[in-house]
Amino acid sequence: MNFKKIIIPIFILTLALPGSFNLALAVETPESLKLAIEAKQKELDELNQKIAQTQASIEEVSDKKQSLQKEISKINSTISQLGLNIKASEINISKLNLEITSTQEQIDQTKSQIDIKREAVSKLLRELQRTDEETTLAIFLKNKSLAESLSEVNAIIDVNSGLSIEVEQLQNLNNQLNSQLSSKANKKSNLELENKNLKNKKVITESQKSERQVILTQTKNQQTTYEQMLTELEKEQDSISNQITDFEDKLRASFDPTLLPGKRPGVLGWPVTLMADGGSGRISSHYGQVRPKLDKGRPHRGVDIAAPIGTPVFAAADGIVKAVDNNDVSSWKKYQYGKYVFIEHQNNLATIYAHLSVQSVRKGDVVKRGDLIGYVGSTGYSTGPHLHFGLYWAPSVVFKSIPPARGLVPIGVYVNPEDYL
Protein backbone atom coordinates (compact mmCIF):
# COMPACT_ATOMS: atom_id res chain seq x y z
CA MET A 1 0.00 0.00 0.00
CA ASN A 2 1.40 3.45 -1.00
CA PHE A 3 0.43 5.99 1.71
CA LYS A 4 1.82 9.05 -0.08
CA LYS A 5 -0.42 8.70 -3.11
CA ILE A 6 -3.53 8.95 -0.93
CA ILE A 7 -2.62 12.46 0.19
CA ILE A 8 -0.68 14.39 -2.44
CA PRO A 9 -3.25 14.56 -5.27
CA ILE A 10 -5.85 16.02 -2.87
CA PHE A 11 -3.78 18.78 -1.28
CA ILE A 12 -0.85 19.64 -3.54
CA LEU A 13 -2.67 22.64 -5.06
CA THR A 14 -3.15 24.31 -1.68
CA LEU A 15 0.53 25.26 -1.59
CA ALA A 16 -0.26 28.28 -3.79
CA LEU A 17 -0.94 31.64 -2.14
CA PRO A 18 -4.64 32.45 -1.56
CA GLY A 19 -7.20 32.98 -4.25
CA SER A 20 -10.73 31.93 -3.45
CA PHE A 21 -11.22 30.84 0.16
CA ASN A 22 -13.62 32.73 2.48
CA LEU A 23 -13.08 31.39 6.01
CA ALA A 24 -11.41 34.04 8.18
CA LEU A 25 -9.46 33.35 11.35
CA ALA A 26 -9.16 36.11 13.92
CA VAL A 27 -5.84 37.91 14.17
CA GLU A 28 -5.48 40.19 17.17
CA THR A 29 -5.06 43.88 16.39
CA PRO A 30 -1.95 45.44 18.03
CA GLU A 31 -3.12 47.11 21.23
CA SER A 32 -1.95 50.62 20.34
CA LEU A 33 -3.84 50.61 17.04
CA LYS A 34 -6.87 49.04 18.65
CA LEU A 35 -7.04 51.74 21.34
CA ALA A 36 -6.56 54.51 18.76
CA ILE A 37 -9.37 53.13 16.56
CA GLU A 38 -11.69 52.83 19.57
CA ALA A 39 -10.93 56.44 20.55
CA LYS A 40 -11.78 57.66 17.04
CA GLN A 41 -15.01 55.68 17.09
CA LYS A 42 -15.97 57.27 20.41
CA GLU A 43 -15.37 60.72 18.94
CA LEU A 44 -17.51 59.82 15.93
CA ASP A 45 -20.34 58.56 18.11
CA GLU A 46 -20.36 61.80 20.12
CA LEU A 47 -20.33 63.92 16.96
CA ASN A 48 -23.13 61.89 15.38
CA GLN A 49 -25.27 62.51 18.48
CA LYS A 50 -24.71 66.26 18.12
CA ILE A 51 -25.50 66.08 14.39
CA ALA A 52 -28.75 64.24 15.16
CA GLN A 53 -29.70 66.86 17.76
CA THR A 54 -29.02 69.65 15.28
CA GLN A 55 -31.08 67.85 12.63
CA ALA A 56 -34.03 67.60 15.00
CA SER A 57 -33.78 71.34 15.63
CA ILE A 58 -33.66 72.10 11.90
CA GLU A 59 -36.70 69.91 11.23
CA GLU A 60 -38.61 71.56 14.07
CA VAL A 61 -37.97 75.01 12.57
CA SER A 62 -38.91 73.71 9.09
CA ASP A 63 -42.34 72.56 10.34
CA LYS A 64 -43.24 75.97 11.75
CA LYS A 65 -44.66 78.93 9.89
CA GLN A 66 -41.96 80.46 7.77
CA SER A 67 -40.41 83.77 8.69
CA LEU A 68 -37.20 85.50 7.71
CA GLN A 69 -35.80 85.00 11.19
CA LYS A 70 -36.60 81.26 11.12
CA GLU A 71 -35.12 80.91 7.63
CA ILE A 72 -31.85 82.54 8.67
CA SER A 73 -31.85 80.51 11.90
CA LYS A 74 -32.32 77.33 9.88
CA ILE A 75 -29.43 78.19 7.56
CA ASN A 76 -27.20 79.04 10.53
CA SER A 77 -28.06 75.69 12.14
CA THR A 78 -27.32 73.93 8.88
CA ILE A 79 -23.92 75.62 8.62
CA SER A 80 -23.15 74.57 12.21
CA GLN A 81 -24.27 71.04 11.42
CA LEU A 82 -22.06 70.95 8.34
CA GLY A 83 -19.15 72.01 10.56
CA LEU A 84 -19.84 68.98 12.75
CA ASN A 85 -20.13 66.79 9.65
CA ILE A 86 -16.81 68.06 8.33
CA LYS A 87 -15.16 67.23 11.64
CA ALA A 88 -16.81 63.79 11.59
CA SER A 89 -15.43 63.14 8.10
CA GLU A 90 -11.93 64.17 9.20
CA ILE A 91 -12.10 61.83 12.20
CA ASN A 92 -13.48 59.01 10.06
CA ILE A 93 -10.65 59.49 7.55
CA SER A 94 -8.13 59.22 10.40
CA LYS A 95 -9.92 56.14 11.76
CA LEU A 96 -9.98 54.44 8.35
CA ASN A 97 -6.24 55.09 7.89
CA LEU A 98 -5.60 53.46 11.29
CA GLU A 99 -7.77 50.48 10.32
CA ILE A 100 -5.93 50.09 7.01
CA THR A 101 -2.60 50.13 8.85
CA SER A 102 -3.90 47.56 11.35
CA THR A 103 -5.24 45.32 8.59
CA GLN A 104 -1.94 45.54 6.69
CA GLU A 105 -0.10 44.37 9.82
CA GLN A 106 -2.49 41.42 10.03
CA ILE A 107 -1.85 40.66 6.34
CA ASP A 108 1.92 40.71 6.87
CA GLN A 109 1.59 38.40 9.88
CA THR A 110 -0.63 35.96 8.02
CA LYS A 111 1.72 35.88 5.02
CA SER A 112 4.60 35.03 7.36
CA GLN A 113 2.55 32.20 8.89
CA ILE A 114 1.71 30.93 5.40
CA ASP A 115 5.43 30.82 4.49
CA ILE A 116 6.14 28.75 7.61
CA LYS A 117 3.27 26.36 6.86
CA ARG A 118 4.32 25.99 3.23
CA GLU A 119 7.79 24.98 4.35
CA ALA A 120 6.32 22.47 6.82
CA VAL A 121 4.11 20.98 4.11
CA SER A 122 7.03 20.83 1.69
CA LYS A 123 9.13 19.01 4.25
CA LEU A 124 6.41 16.40 4.82
CA LEU A 125 5.98 15.97 1.08
CA ARG A 126 9.71 15.36 0.69
CA GLU A 127 9.51 12.76 3.45
CA LEU A 128 6.66 11.00 1.65
CA GLN A 129 8.55 11.22 -1.64
CA ARG A 130 11.44 9.36 -0.04
CA THR A 131 9.18 6.40 0.81
CA ASP A 132 7.11 6.65 -2.37
CA GLU A 133 8.45 3.50 -4.01
CA GLU A 134 8.14 1.26 -0.99
CA THR A 135 5.00 -0.82 -0.62
CA THR A 136 3.78 -2.15 2.69
CA LEU A 137 5.01 -5.65 1.71
CA ALA A 138 8.49 -4.32 0.90
CA ILE A 139 8.70 -2.67 4.28
CA PHE A 140 7.87 -5.92 6.08
CA LEU A 141 10.35 -7.91 3.97
CA LYS A 142 13.31 -5.56 4.47
CA ASN A 143 13.04 -5.32 8.26
CA LYS A 144 14.42 -8.01 10.57
CA SER A 145 11.46 -7.96 12.93
CA LEU A 146 7.72 -7.39 12.86
CA ALA A 147 8.10 -4.60 15.42
CA GLU A 148 10.49 -2.67 13.17
CA SER A 149 8.13 -3.02 10.20
CA LEU A 150 5.11 -1.86 12.17
CA SER A 151 7.07 1.09 13.52
CA GLU A 152 8.03 2.23 10.01
CA VAL A 153 4.47 1.81 8.70
CA ASN A 154 3.12 3.80 11.67
CA ALA A 155 5.73 6.51 10.98
CA ILE A 156 4.46 6.83 7.42
CA ILE A 157 0.87 6.98 8.67
CA ASP A 158 1.89 9.72 11.11
CA VAL A 159 3.52 11.68 8.26
CA ASN A 160 0.30 11.41 6.22
CA SER A 161 -1.78 12.52 9.21
CA GLY A 162 0.58 15.39 9.91
CA LEU A 163 0.44 16.44 6.28
CA SER A 164 -3.35 16.53 6.37
CA ILE A 165 -3.27 18.74 9.47
CA GLU A 166 -0.63 21.09 8.06
CA VAL A 167 -2.45 21.42 4.73
CA GLU A 168 -5.75 22.15 6.49
CA GLN A 169 -4.07 24.86 8.54
CA LEU A 170 -2.48 26.28 5.39
CA GLN A 171 -5.87 26.37 3.73
CA ASN A 172 -7.34 28.20 6.73
CA LEU A 173 -4.51 30.74 6.58
CA ASN A 174 -5.22 31.24 2.87
CA ASN A 175 -8.86 31.90 3.74
CA GLN A 176 -7.84 34.32 6.48
CA LEU A 177 -5.53 36.22 4.14
CA ASN A 178 -8.23 36.56 1.49
CA SER A 179 -10.62 37.94 4.10
CA GLN A 180 -8.02 40.44 5.28
CA LEU A 181 -7.22 41.54 1.73
CA SER A 182 -10.94 42.02 1.05
CA SER A 183 -11.32 44.01 4.28
CA LYS A 184 -8.42 46.26 3.33
CA ALA A 185 -9.89 46.86 -0.14
CA ASN A 186 -13.25 47.80 1.39
CA LYS A 187 -11.62 50.18 3.84
CA LYS A 188 -9.65 51.85 1.04
CA SER A 189 -12.89 52.24 -0.93
CA ASN A 190 -14.58 53.77 2.13
CA LEU A 191 -11.61 56.08 2.59
CA GLU A 192 -11.91 57.30 -1.00
CA LEU A 193 -15.64 57.95 -0.47
CA GLU A 194 -15.03 59.79 2.81
CA ASN A 195 -12.44 62.03 1.16
CA LYS A 196 -15.05 62.92 -1.49
CA ASN A 197 -17.59 63.57 1.25
CA LEU A 198 -15.22 65.90 3.06
CA LYS A 199 -14.49 67.89 -0.09
CA ASN A 200 -18.17 68.25 -0.98
CA LYS A 201 -19.26 69.14 2.57
CA LYS A 202 -16.89 72.11 2.40
CA VAL A 203 -18.42 73.13 -0.95
CA ILE A 204 -21.94 72.83 0.51
CA THR A 205 -20.96 74.94 3.52
CA GLU A 206 -19.81 77.79 1.30
CA SER A 207 -23.02 77.45 -0.72
CA GLN A 208 -25.12 77.78 2.44
CA LYS A 209 -23.22 80.90 3.48
CA SER A 210 -23.79 82.37 0.03
CA GLU A 211 -27.51 81.51 0.20
CA ARG A 212 -27.83 83.24 3.55
CA GLN A 213 -26.26 86.39 2.14
CA VAL A 214 -28.51 86.35 -0.93
CA ILE A 215 -31.66 86.10 1.21
CA LEU A 216 -30.54 88.92 3.50
CA THR A 217 -29.63 91.09 0.53
CA GLN A 218 -32.82 90.49 -1.45
CA THR A 219 -35.14 90.91 1.52
CA LYS A 220 -33.09 93.79 2.90
CA ASN A 221 -33.47 91.93 6.20
CA GLN A 222 -37.15 92.92 6.32
CA GLN A 223 -39.88 90.42 7.31
CA THR A 224 -42.47 92.20 5.15
CA THR A 225 -40.31 91.92 2.05
CA TYR A 226 -39.61 88.28 2.86
CA GLU A 227 -43.32 87.47 3.14
CA GLN A 228 -44.08 89.19 -0.17
CA MET A 229 -41.33 87.27 -1.94
CA LEU A 230 -42.49 84.02 -0.33
CA THR A 231 -46.09 84.57 -1.41
CA GLU A 232 -44.99 85.23 -5.00
CA LEU A 233 -42.80 82.13 -4.96
CA GLU A 234 -45.65 79.94 -3.69
CA LYS A 235 -47.95 81.17 -6.48
CA GLU A 236 -45.33 80.44 -9.13
CA GLN A 237 -44.66 76.99 -7.70
CA ASP A 238 -48.37 76.24 -7.56
CA SER A 239 -48.70 77.14 -11.23
CA ILE A 240 -45.78 74.83 -12.13
CA SER A 241 -47.30 71.98 -10.11
CA ASN A 242 -50.69 72.42 -11.81
CA GLN A 243 -49.10 72.19 -15.25
CA ILE A 244 -47.15 69.07 -14.28
CA THR A 245 -50.28 67.46 -12.80
CA ASP A 246 -52.22 68.11 -16.03
CA PHE A 247 -49.48 66.50 -18.14
CA GLU A 248 -49.17 63.51 -15.81
CA ASP A 249 -52.94 62.93 -15.61
CA LYS A 250 -53.10 62.67 -19.41
CA LEU A 251 -50.21 60.20 -19.47
CA ARG A 252 -51.67 58.10 -16.66
CA ALA A 253 -55.10 57.92 -18.32
CA SER A 254 -53.71 55.77 -21.13
CA PHE A 255 -51.25 53.79 -19.05
CA ASP A 256 -51.49 50.03 -18.57
CA PRO A 257 -50.23 49.11 -15.05
CA THR A 258 -49.55 45.52 -16.15
CA LEU A 259 -46.51 46.86 -18.02
CA LEU A 260 -44.79 47.48 -14.69
CA PRO A 261 -42.32 44.94 -13.26
CA GLY A 262 -43.72 42.69 -10.53
CA LYS A 263 -43.80 44.38 -7.15
CA ARG A 264 -41.25 42.95 -4.75
CA PRO A 265 -38.83 44.33 -2.19
CA GLY A 266 -35.17 44.64 -3.11
CA VAL A 267 -35.61 45.64 -6.74
CA LEU A 268 -34.34 49.04 -5.61
CA GLY A 269 -31.87 49.87 -2.86
CA TRP A 270 -32.44 52.72 -0.44
CA PRO A 271 -30.74 55.84 -1.85
CA VAL A 272 -29.99 57.15 1.66
CA THR A 273 -28.94 54.88 4.50
CA LEU A 274 -31.74 54.80 7.06
CA MET A 275 -31.30 55.05 10.83
CA ALA A 276 -32.30 51.40 11.21
CA ASP A 277 -29.29 50.48 9.08
CA GLY A 278 -26.83 52.73 10.86
CA GLY A 279 -27.41 55.86 8.79
CA SER A 280 -29.15 59.16 9.40
CA GLY A 281 -32.13 58.91 7.01
CA ARG A 282 -35.74 58.99 8.19
CA ILE A 283 -38.88 58.71 6.04
CA SER A 284 -40.70 62.01 6.47
CA SER A 285 -43.36 61.59 3.75
CA HIS A 286 -44.68 58.46 2.06
CA TYR A 287 -45.88 58.01 -1.50
CA GLY A 288 -49.47 59.16 -1.96
CA GLN A 289 -49.51 61.13 1.27
CA VAL A 290 -51.45 64.41 1.05
CA ARG A 291 -49.60 67.37 2.53
CA PRO A 292 -51.86 70.45 2.38
CA LYS A 293 -49.04 72.86 3.14
CA LEU A 294 -46.88 71.71 0.21
CA ASP A 295 -49.05 69.82 -2.27
CA LYS A 296 -52.36 71.70 -2.07
CA GLY A 297 -54.31 68.44 -1.86
CA ARG A 298 -52.26 66.56 -4.46
CA PRO A 299 -50.90 63.14 -3.46
CA HIS A 300 -47.17 63.05 -2.92
CA ARG A 301 -45.35 61.60 -5.97
CA GLY A 302 -42.50 59.92 -4.14
CA VAL A 303 -40.84 59.16 -0.82
CA ASP A 304 -39.17 61.93 1.18
CA ILE A 305 -36.19 60.91 3.29
CA ALA A 306 -35.15 63.54 5.83
CA ALA A 307 -31.40 63.62 6.48
CA PRO A 308 -28.73 66.23 7.22
CA ILE A 309 -27.48 68.31 4.31
CA GLY A 310 -24.38 66.64 2.90
CA THR A 311 -25.59 63.09 3.53
CA PRO A 312 -24.44 60.86 0.61
CA VAL A 313 -27.07 59.75 -1.90
CA PHE A 314 -26.59 56.48 -3.81
CA ALA A 315 -28.02 55.04 -7.02
CA ALA A 316 -30.94 52.71 -6.24
CA ALA A 317 -30.11 50.35 -9.12
CA ASP A 318 -27.84 49.95 -12.14
CA GLY A 319 -28.62 52.37 -14.92
CA ILE A 320 -27.70 55.32 -17.13
CA VAL A 321 -27.87 58.93 -15.97
CA LYS A 322 -30.38 60.57 -18.31
CA ALA A 323 -30.48 64.02 -16.73
CA VAL A 324 -28.55 66.17 -14.28
CA ASP A 325 -30.33 69.49 -13.95
CA ASN A 326 -31.28 72.38 -11.68
CA ASN A 327 -34.70 74.05 -11.59
CA ASP A 328 -33.57 76.88 -9.28
CA VAL A 329 -33.03 80.35 -10.68
CA SER A 330 -31.13 81.60 -7.63
CA SER A 331 -30.60 80.93 -3.92
CA TRP A 332 -33.97 82.54 -3.35
CA LYS A 333 -35.90 81.69 -6.54
CA LYS A 334 -36.09 77.94 -5.82
CA TYR A 335 -38.52 75.81 -7.86
CA GLN A 336 -39.72 72.24 -8.18
CA TYR A 337 -36.89 69.69 -7.78
CA GLY A 338 -33.98 72.11 -7.54
CA LYS A 339 -30.82 70.13 -8.22
CA TYR A 340 -31.72 66.60 -9.28
CA VAL A 341 -30.37 63.44 -10.91
CA PHE A 342 -32.55 61.23 -13.11
CA ILE A 343 -31.48 57.62 -13.80
CA GLU A 344 -33.04 55.18 -16.26
CA HIS A 345 -32.77 51.51 -15.31
CA GLN A 346 -32.80 48.25 -17.26
CA ASN A 347 -36.30 47.18 -16.19
CA ASN A 348 -38.12 50.17 -17.76
CA LEU A 349 -38.18 51.96 -14.42
CA ALA A 350 -36.48 55.29 -13.77
CA THR A 351 -35.62 57.08 -10.53
CA ILE A 352 -35.28 60.73 -9.58
CA TYR A 353 -33.19 62.07 -6.70
CA ALA A 354 -34.28 65.64 -5.98
CA HIS A 355 -33.43 68.65 -3.77
CA LEU A 356 -29.73 67.75 -3.86
CA SER A 357 -27.06 70.11 -2.59
CA VAL A 358 -24.40 68.68 -4.92
CA GLN A 359 -24.64 66.32 -7.91
CA SER A 360 -21.61 64.08 -8.39
CA VAL A 361 -22.49 62.43 -11.73
CA ARG A 362 -22.97 63.72 -15.27
CA LYS A 363 -25.51 62.99 -17.99
CA GLY A 364 -24.56 59.80 -19.81
CA ASP A 365 -22.70 58.24 -16.89
CA VAL A 366 -23.25 54.52 -16.33
CA VAL A 367 -23.85 53.85 -12.63
CA LYS A 368 -24.10 50.75 -10.50
CA ARG A 369 -26.41 50.19 -7.57
CA GLY A 370 -24.83 51.86 -4.54
CA ASP A 371 -22.69 54.33 -6.50
CA LEU A 372 -22.45 57.85 -5.06
CA ILE A 373 -24.52 60.25 -7.21
CA GLY A 374 -24.92 63.31 -4.96
CA TYR A 375 -25.69 64.70 -1.53
CA VAL A 376 -28.86 65.54 0.36
CA GLY A 377 -29.82 69.21 0.23
CA SER A 378 -32.75 71.58 0.31
CA THR A 379 -32.69 73.05 -3.19
CA GLY A 380 -35.92 73.47 -5.13
CA TYR A 381 -39.28 73.90 -3.47
CA SER A 382 -38.33 72.45 -0.10
CA THR A 383 -38.92 73.43 3.50
CA GLY A 384 -35.95 71.51 4.90
CA PRO A 385 -33.08 69.16 4.09
CA HIS A 386 -34.30 65.88 2.58
CA LEU A 387 -34.15 63.68 -0.49
CA HIS A 388 -37.23 63.38 -2.68
CA PHE A 389 -36.97 59.89 -4.19
CA GLY A 390 -39.37 59.26 -7.07
CA LEU A 391 -40.02 56.33 -9.38
CA TYR A 392 -41.35 56.48 -12.97
CA TRP A 393 -42.41 54.16 -15.77
CA ALA A 394 -39.39 55.11 -17.91
CA PRO A 395 -40.98 54.95 -21.42
CA SER A 396 -43.55 57.55 -20.37
CA VAL A 397 -41.09 60.21 -19.22
CA VAL A 398 -40.61 63.45 -21.11
CA PHE A 399 -38.62 66.51 -20.05
CA LYS A 400 -40.30 69.89 -20.27
CA SER A 401 -39.33 73.48 -19.64
CA ILE A 402 -41.89 75.12 -17.32
CA PRO A 403 -41.05 78.78 -16.61
CA PRO A 404 -40.23 80.45 -14.36
CA ALA A 405 -38.38 77.32 -13.25
CA ARG A 406 -35.00 76.86 -14.88
CA GLY A 407 -33.89 73.81 -16.82
CA LEU A 408 -36.10 70.83 -17.60
CA VAL A 409 -38.59 69.02 -15.38
CA PRO A 410 -39.20 65.24 -15.83
CA ILE A 411 -42.88 64.39 -16.34
CA GLY A 412 -44.26 60.87 -16.59
CA VAL A 413 -46.28 58.08 -15.02
CA TYR A 414 -45.05 57.93 -11.45
CA VAL A 415 -45.06 54.73 -9.40
CA ASN A 416 -44.90 53.92 -5.70
CA PRO A 417 -41.17 53.36 -4.98
CA GLU A 418 -42.03 51.64 -1.69
CA ASP A 419 -43.39 48.69 -3.72
CA TYR A 420 -39.83 48.01 -4.93
CA LEU A 421 -37.60 49.09 -2.03
Secondary structure as UniProt FT lines:
FT   HELIX           4..11
FT   HELIX           12..15
FT   HELIX           31..63
FT   HELIX           68..130
FT   TURN            131..133
FT   HELIX           136..142
FT   HELIX           146..219
FT   TURN            220..221
FT   HELIX           223..253
FT   HELIX           257..259
FT   TURN            265..266
FT   HELIX           275..277
FT   STRAND          281..285
FT   TURN            287..288
FT   HELIX           292..295
FT   TURN            296..297
FT   STRAND          302..306
FT   TURN            309..310
FT   STRAND          312..314
FT   STRAND          319..326
FT   TURN            336..337
FT   STRAND          339..345
FT   TURN            346..347
FT   STRAND          349..359
FT   TURN            363..364
FT   STRAND          366..367
FT   TURN            369..370
FT   STRAND          372..377
FT   STRAND          386..393
FT   HELIX           394..396
FT   STRAND          398..400
FT   TURN            403..404
FT   STRAND          409..411
FT   STRAND          414..415
FT   HELIX           417..419
//
